[in-house]
Amino acid sequence: MKKSLLVTLLLAIVLPAFSEDYQAKTIGSLGGGHAIATAINSSGQLVGWGKNQSKAIHAFLKSPKNAIQDLGTLPGMTSSVATGISDSAQVVGCSSDANGNHVFSWTAARGMEDLGPIAYVTGSCVVSVNNVGQVVWSSEPGSHIFRWTHSGGTHDLGGPVIAYATNASSQIVGEIVVNGMRHTVLWSHSSGFQDLGTLNGWTNSEGFAINENGDVAGLSYPTTVPPEDGFLWTANQGMLGIGFSSLGTVKSLNNHQQITGWFTGSNTLHPFVWSENAGIRDLIDELPATLRDDPHFWLAEGINDAGQIVVSEFPSPHANPFILTPKMNVSLASSVNPSQVGQAITFTASVASVQGPPPDGEKIMFKDNTRTIGTAILNKGTAVVTVSNLKAGTHPITATYVGDVNYRVASPLLSARW
């Protein structure tokens, strides 16, 4: 009698619940109180500030595999805050004492460098850095934009403009105030200052973030608020409203045109992520249940291209920040069910998340119990191996996404038996 190998799927498709699309992981603190996170880079490194064990406010750097790192202060100063980080882990912000504030740039090789004094235009430290090492800020008097590089020093780019962000093409986004009204402006070498206008004929707009494509995200509102709305501006389409249902603001923008920020919920501030296809998604349910209500006020401060979102409380944190990482969900299927011993069986693993599949070229490892039966490369979220040497008996087959610097390991189980 011919024997057959029966393949039975125990887990064919993983469909996460709404509140299970992200893995929330707290980043800890410097030991003297809850921290505030402000930015994230492509490798999932975070920066911000918090109180150390001496209760001094210091800037920090948190890398995925390392403990939170106190970056200290400029010599002779008592505090520091970090507001930006590049993909090479150049950290920027401000260091202060009773006599004033200075801009700093920190790298692992050079430590904390003093870039000169800053008189806050917005009442707080706003310093940004791009992926070619340019550091940008605005300072009084006159709200002029300044740009610094390690090789070229500091240059005054003019004003009066409040600068919020810069990209690797040296574009700078911010706002100009004329007759009490605010308008988003975009600066470039070729065009100088460009007024990007407002939404809906309203009187005000503020541009807070820019990506490597030159797209801009910000907030627009009339003279009397509410209403107000976040926006995405592109050179081709102009300014597009993102559809606030209440008061809120915009904090960051990645290269996939995803925007993060916060809006007012029923009894607290809710972090959100927006995309043109999905609209606004409330992230409050991605946080632990005990931290979702007053007095917790959460802001989605930053997002990288992997869809990792840094969520932090501000201005008075009652809990430490979280990093929300999209969960990679793996489904596993076989080509034949049942099959005969010696017959070729193709196993197909599919990997997806709320952010989409992981990057092409990453690995899936297929195992029969603990024995590796094949390794395949992902292409648009799918990897395939074919085997014909399974022996008679029960075979617990797994396909494991091995993870990367951003995403964690994930795998389902498929049972094959003779």
C-alpha positions as CSV (number, residue, x, y, z in Angstrom):
1,M,0.0,0.0,0.0
2,K,1.4,3.4,-1.0
3,K,2.1,5.6,2.0
4,S,1.5,9.4,2.0
5,L,2.8,12.3,3.8
6,L,-0.1,14.3,5.2
7,V,0.6,18.0,5.6
8,T,-1.7,19.8,8.0
9,L,-1.6,23.6,8.5
10,L,-1.9,24.6,12.2
11,L,-1.1,28.2,11.4
12,A,-1.8,29.4,7.9
13,I,-2.4,33.1,8.4
14,V,-1.7,35.4,11.3
15,L,-4.1,38.3,11.5
16,P,-3.2,40.6,14.4
17,A,-5.8,42.3,16.5
18,F,-5.8,46.1,16.3
19,S,-3.8,46.5,19.5
20,E,-1.3,43.9,18.5
21,D,0.2,45.5,15.4
22,Y,3.2,46.9,17.4
23,Q,5.5,45.7,20.1
24,A,5.8,48.4,22.8
25,K,9.1,48.5,24.6
26,T,10.0,51.0,27.2
27,I,13.5,52.6,26.9
28,G,14.1,53.3,30.5
29,S,15.6,56.4,32.1
30,L,18.8,57.9,33.5
31,G,17.8,56.9,37.0
32,G,16.5,60.1,38.5
33,G,13.0,60.3,37.0
34,H,11.0,59.6,33.9
35,A,12.7,60.5,30.6
36,I,11.4,62.3,27.5
37,A,12.3,61.0,24.0
38,T,12.4,63.4,21.0
39,A,13.7,61.7,17.9
40,I,14.6,58.3,16.3
41,N,17.0,57.4,13.5
42,S,16.9,54.6,10.8
43,S,18.6,52.2,13.2
44,G,16.1,52.7,16.0
45,Q,18.5,54.8,18.1
46,L,16.6,57.3,20.3
47,V,17.6,60.6,21.9
48,G,16.0,62.9,24.5
49,W,16.6,63.9,28.0
50,G,15.9,63.0,31.6
51,K,17.1,63.4,35.2
52,N,20.1,61.4,36.2
53,Q,20.7,60.0,39.7
54,S,22.0,63.5,40.8
55,K,18.7,64.9,39.5
56,A,20.5,66.9,36.8
57,I,18.8,67.0,33.4
58,H,21.0,65.4,30.8
59,A,20.7,64.5,27.2
60,F,20.7,60.7,26.4
61,L,21.3,58.3,23.6
62,K,19.5,54.9,23.6
63,S,20.6,52.2,21.1
64,P,18.6,49.0,20.6
65,K,21.2,46.7,22.1
66,N,22.9,49.1,24.6
67,A,21.8,50.6,27.9
68,I,20.7,54.2,27.9
69,Q,23.7,56.5,27.7
70,D,24.1,59.8,29.6
71,L,25.7,62.3,27.1
72,G,26.7,64.8,29.8
73,T,26.9,68.5,29.3
74,L,29.2,71.1,27.7
75,P,32.1,72.0,30.0
76,G,30.9,74.2,32.9
77,M,27.2,73.8,32.1
78,T,24.7,72.1,34.3
79,S,22.1,70.6,31.9
80,S,21.5,69.4,28.4
81,V,18.7,68.2,26.2
82,A,18.9,66.3,22.9
83,T,16.5,67.1,20.1
84,G,17.8,65.4,17.0
85,I,19.8,62.5,15.7
86,S,21.2,61.5,12.3
87,D,21.5,58.1,10.8
88,S,25.2,58.1,11.8
89,A,24.2,58.8,15.4
90,Q,25.3,62.4,15.5
91,V,23.2,63.9,18.3
92,V,22.3,67.6,18.6
93,G,20.6,69.8,21.2
94,C,21.3,72.4,23.8
95,S,23.3,72.6,26.9
96,S,22.6,75.3,29.5
97,D,23.5,77.0,32.8
98,A,22.2,80.1,34.6
99,N,23.9,82.3,32.1
100,G,22.4,81.0,28.9
101,N,22.1,78.2,26.4
102,H,24.5,76.8,23.8
103,V,24.0,74.5,20.8
104,F,25.9,71.2,20.9
105,S,26.8,68.4,18.5
106,W,27.8,65.0,20.0
107,T,29.4,62.1,18.3
108,A,31.1,59.0,19.7
109,A,34.4,60.1,18.2
110,R,34.4,63.8,19.2
111,G,32.2,63.9,22.2
112,M,30.1,67.0,22.9
113,E,31.2,70.1,20.9
114,D,30.1,73.6,21.6
115,L,28.6,75.3,18.5
116,G,27.9,78.6,20.1
117,P,25.1,80.4,22.0
118,I,21.5,80.2,21.2
119,A,18.7,82.5,22.4
120,Y,15.5,80.4,22.1
121,V,13.0,81.7,19.6
122,T,10.2,79.3,20.5
123,G,10.9,79.2,24.3
124,S,12.6,75.9,24.1
125,C,15.6,74.2,22.4
126,V,14.9,73.4,18.7
127,V,18.0,72.1,16.9
128,S,18.0,69.7,14.0
129,V,20.7,67.6,12.1
130,N,20.7,66.0,8.7
131,N,22.5,62.9,7.4
132,V,25.4,65.0,6.0
133,G,26.3,66.4,9.3
134,Q,24.7,69.9,9.0
135,V,23.3,71.2,12.2
136,V,20.5,73.9,12.0
137,W,18.9,76.2,14.5
138,S,17.4,79.7,14.9
139,S,18.3,82.3,17.4
140,E,17.4,85.8,18.5
141,P,17.9,88.6,17.8
142,G,16.1,88.6,14.5
143,S,15.2,84.9,14.3
144,H,18.0,84.1,11.9
145,I,18.8,80.6,10.7
146,F,22.3,79.3,11.5
147,R,23.9,76.2,10.0
148,W,27.0,74.5,11.3
149,T,29.3,71.8,9.9
150,H,32.4,70.3,11.5
151,S,34.6,71.4,8.6
152,G,33.0,74.7,7.8
153,G,31.9,76.2,11.1
154,T,28.7,78.3,11.5
155,H,27.0,80.3,8.8
156,D,24.1,82.8,9.1
157,L,21.5,82.0,6.4
158,G,19.3,85.0,7.2
159,G,15.8,85.4,8.5
160,P,13.5,86.2,10.2
161,V,12.6,82.5,10.2
162,I,12.1,79.9,12.9
163,A,13.8,76.7,11.6
164,Y,12.5,73.3,12.7
165,A,14.1,70.6,10.5
166,T,16.6,70.0,7.7
167,N,17.3,67.2,5.2
168,A,20.4,65.9,3.4
169,S,19.8,68.1,0.4
170,S,20.3,71.1,2.8
171,Q,16.6,72.1,2.6
172,I,15.3,73.7,5.8
173,V,11.7,74.0,6.8
174,G,10.2,76.4,9.4
175,E,8.0,79.4,9.7
176,I,8.0,83.1,9.2
177,V,5.8,85.5,11.2
178,V,4.3,88.5,9.3
179,N,1.8,90.8,11.0
180,G,1.2,88.2,13.6
181,M,0.4,85.4,11.1
182,R,2.6,82.4,10.7
183,H,3.4,80.8,7.3
184,T,5.4,77.7,6.5
185,V,8.6,78.4,4.6
186,L,11.0,76.1,2.8
187,W,14.6,77.2,2.2
188,S,17.0,75.8,-0.3
189,H,20.2,77.0,-2.0
190,S,18.6,77.4,-5.3
191,S,15.3,79.0,-4.4
192,G,16.0,80.8,-1.1
193,F,12.8,81.2,1.1
194,Q,9.6,79.8,-0.4
195,D,6.2,80.4,1.3
196,L,4.2,77.2,1.2
197,G,0.9,78.9,2.1
198,T,-1.9,77.4,4.3
199,L,-4.7,75.0,4.2
200,N,-8.3,75.9,3.4
201,G,-7.5,79.6,3.0
202,W,-6.7,79.8,6.7
203,T,-4.3,82.4,8.1
204,N,-1.6,80.3,9.7
205,S,0.7,77.3,9.0
206,E,3.8,75.9,10.7
207,G,6.1,73.5,9.0
208,F,7.7,71.1,11.6
209,A,9.3,68.2,9.6
210,I,10.9,67.5,6.3
211,N,12.0,64.2,4.7
212,E,14.7,63.4,2.1
213,N,12.3,63.9,-0.8
214,G,11.6,67.5,0.3
215,D,8.1,66.7,1.5
216,V,7.0,68.8,4.5
217,A,4.6,68.1,7.4
218,G,3.1,70.6,9.8
219,L,0.0,72.3,11.1
220,S,-2.4,74.8,9.7
221,Y,-5.2,76.8,11.4
222,P,-7.3,80.0,11.1
223,T,-7.0,83.0,13.3
224,T,-9.4,81.5,15.9
225,V,-8.8,77.9,16.9
226,P,-10.4,75.4,16.5
227,P,-10.5,74.2,13.8
228,E,-7.0,73.1,12.8
229,D,-5.5,70.4,10.8
230,G,-2.1,68.7,10.1
231,F,-0.8,68.8,6.6
232,L,1.5,67.1,4.1
233,W,3.0,69.3,1.5
234,T,4.7,68.0,-1.7
235,A,6.1,70.0,-4.6
236,N,3.7,68.2,-7.0
237,Q,0.5,68.3,-5.0
238,G,0.9,71.3,-2.7
239,M,-0.7,71.1,0.8
240,L,-3.0,68.2,1.8
241,G,-4.9,68.1,5.0
242,I,-4.6,64.9,7.1
243,G,-8.0,65.1,8.7
244,F,-7.8,66.0,12.4
245,S,-11.1,65.3,14.2
246,S,-9.9,67.5,17.1
247,L,-7.1,69.7,18.2
248,G,-3.6,68.3,17.7
249,T,-0.2,68.8,16.2
250,V,2.4,67.2,13.9
251,K,5.8,66.1,15.1
252,S,7.6,64.0,12.4
253,L,7.6,62.7,8.8
254,N,9.5,59.8,7.2
255,N,10.4,59.0,3.6
256,H,7.2,57.0,3.2
257,Q,5.1,60.1,3.9
258,Q,4.0,58.8,7.2
259,I,3.3,61.5,9.8
260,T,3.2,61.3,13.6
261,G,2.0,63.6,16.3
262,W,-0.9,63.8,18.8
263,F,-4.5,64.8,19.0
264,T,-6.9,65.3,21.9
265,G,-8.8,62.2,22.9
266,S,-11.7,61.8,25.3
267,N,-9.6,62.4,28.4
268,T,-5.9,62.6,27.4
269,L,-3.6,63.3,24.4
270,H,-3.4,60.4,22.0
271,P,-0.4,59.7,19.8
272,F,-1.1,59.0,16.1
273,V,0.4,57.9,12.9
274,W,-1.0,59.0,9.5
275,S,-0.6,57.8,5.9
276,E,-2.5,58.8,2.8
277,N,-3.8,55.3,2.4
278,A,-4.8,54.5,6.0
279,G,-5.5,58.0,7.3
280,I,-5.1,58.8,11.0
281,R,-4.5,55.8,13.3
282,D,-4.8,56.2,17.0
283,L,-1.9,54.6,18.8
284,I,-3.1,54.8,22.4
285,D,-4.2,51.1,22.4
286,E,-0.6,50.1,21.6
287,L,0.5,51.3,25.0
288,P,0.0,49.3,28.3
289,A,-3.6,49.6,29.5
290,T,-2.6,51.3,32.8
291,L,-0.9,54.2,30.9
292,R,-3.7,55.1,28.5
293,D,-5.7,57.6,30.6
294,D,-5.2,60.9,32.4
295,P,-2.6,61.9,33.7
296,H,-0.7,60.4,30.8
297,F,-0.4,62.7,27.8
298,W,1.3,60.9,25.0
299,L,3.0,62.3,21.9
300,A,4.3,60.3,18.9
301,E,7.5,62.3,18.6
302,G,9.3,60.5,15.8
303,I,9.0,57.8,13.1
304,N,11.7,56.2,11.0
305,D,11.4,54.4,7.6
306,A,11.0,51.1,9.3
307,G,7.8,52.4,10.9
308,Q,9.3,52.5,14.4
309,I,7.6,55.2,16.4
310,V,8.9,56.8,19.6
311,V,6.1,57.8,22.0
312,S,6.8,60.0,24.9
313,E,4.9,62.0,27.5
314,F,5.4,65.8,27.6
315,P,5.9,68.1,29.4
316,S,5.6,66.3,32.7
317,P,6.2,62.6,32.2
318,H,4.6,60.0,34.5
319,A,6.1,57.1,32.6
320,N,9.2,56.4,30.5
321,P,9.1,56.6,26.7
322,F,8.2,53.7,24.5
323,I,9.4,52.6,21.1
324,L,6.6,51.0,19.0
325,T,8.0,48.5,16.5
326,P,5.7,47.0,13.8
327,K,5.2,43.3,14.5
328,M,6.3,41.0,11.7
329,N,3.7,38.3,11.2
330,V,4.7,35.2,9.4
331,S,2.3,32.8,7.6
332,L,3.5,29.4,6.3
333,A,1.9,27.2,3.7
334,S,2.8,24.0,1.8
335,S,2.2,23.2,-1.9
336,V,0.9,19.6,-1.3
337,N,-1.5,18.3,1.3
338,P,-1.4,15.3,1.5
339,S,1.8,14.1,-0.2
340,Q,3.8,10.9,-0.7
341,V,7.1,10.2,0.9
342,G,9.9,11.5,-1.4
343,Q,7.5,13.9,-3.2
344,A,8.7,17.5,-3.5
345,I,7.0,19.9,-1.2
346,T,7.3,23.6,-1.5
347,F,7.0,25.7,1.7
348,T,6.1,29.4,1.2
349,A,6.6,31.9,4.0
350,S,4.9,35.3,3.9
351,V,5.9,38.1,6.1
352,A,3.9,41.3,6.7
353,S,3.2,44.0,9.2
354,V,1.2,47.2,9.6
355,Q,4.2,48.8,7.9
356,G,4.3,46.3,5.1
357,P,6.9,43.5,4.5
358,P,10.5,43.8,5.7
359,P,13.1,44.8,3.2
360,D,13.9,42.6,0.3
361,G,17.0,40.5,0.7
362,E,16.4,39.6,4.4
363,K,16.4,35.9,5.4
364,I,13.8,33.3,6.3
365,M,15.1,30.1,7.9
366,F,13.0,26.9,7.5
367,K,13.4,24.1,10.0
368,D,12.0,20.6,10.6
369,N,11.9,20.6,14.4
370,T,15.5,21.8,15.1
371,R,17.0,20.7,11.8
372,T,17.5,23.5,9.2
373,I,15.9,22.3,5.9
374,G,16.6,25.5,4.0
375,T,17.2,29.3,4.0
376,A,15.6,31.6,1.5
377,I,15.7,35.3,0.8
378,L,12.6,37.5,1.1
379,N,11.3,39.2,-2.1
380,K,8.3,41.4,-1.6
381,G,7.5,39.7,1.7
382,T,7.7,36.1,0.4
383,A,10.3,33.4,0.6
384,V,10.2,29.8,-0.7
385,V,12.0,26.5,-0.2
386,T,11.4,23.1,-1.8
387,V,12.3,19.8,-0.1
388,S,11.8,16.1,-0.9
389,N,13.6,14.4,1.9
390,L,11.1,14.4,4.7
391,K,11.0,11.0,6.4
392,A,7.9,9.2,7.5
393,G,6.5,10.6,10.7
394,T,5.4,13.9,12.2
395,H,7.3,17.0,11.1
396,P,6.9,20.3,13.0
397,I,8.0,22.8,10.3
398,T,8.8,26.4,11.2
399,A,9.7,29.4,9.0
400,T,11.5,32.0,11.1
401,Y,12.0,35.6,10.0
402,V,15.4,36.2,11.5
403,G,14.9,39.9,12.2
404,D,17.2,42.9,11.6
405,V,18.3,46.1,13.4
406,N,14.7,47.3,13.5
407,Y,12.4,44.2,13.5
408,R,12.3,41.3,15.8
409,V,12.4,37.5,15.1
410,A,9.0,35.9,14.3
411,S,7.8,32.5,13.2
412,P,4.7,30.3,12.8
413,L,4.4,26.5,13.0
414,L,3.1,24.1,10.3
415,S,2.8,20.4,11.1
416,A,3.5,17.7,8.5
417,R,2.9,14.0,9.2
418,W,3.0,10.6,7.5
